[in-house]
């Protein structure tokens, strides 16, 4: 569980870090092939969700750092931008789970550092050309962005939990126990790979 924070900023950092860490547990022990697989009704994979967790944080962290201004404009053609966005949800054959997790680990720290340093009340301007963003307000603040990232990552960590259970039956507590090396008890055991008979 996230530890209590001394103030609002520390609480936001702790809760965001907790959601960031969920992806390392849900991916624990998977092969690249398993991480790339889509065993549920969804087209999402663990690897794709790890990749998206890094990508979505990168975009919002750039907005935090640039506040109260927009980040530098991406002048590439829209079809190129949208192709990159679609790729963010897919673990390609030339990608490894270790590589994707390393990218996520580095982005996690950049995001937390930006949140530690930013003015929480700084306005983050809303790009009105994005159809799913509101058109009746002109900005959020950094505090809102932090809460949005917590919500975004928790939603995708829930997706990842279901996909992981569909792969090999592993669930959150046993994966966390293995990844974080908890001492075993009568009711919490560390995940171990299933041995084929």
Secondary structure, 3 states (H helix, E strand, C coil): CCCCCCCHHHHHHHHHHHHHHHHHHHCCCCCHHHHHCCCCCCCCCHHHHHHHHHHHHHHHHHHHHHCCCCCCCCCCCHHHHHHHHHHCCCCCCCCCHHHHHHHHHHHHHHHHHHHHHCCCCCEEECCCCCCCCCCCCCEEEHHHHHHHHHHHHHHHHHHHHHHHHHHHCCCHHHHHHHHCCCCCCCCCCCCCCCCCC
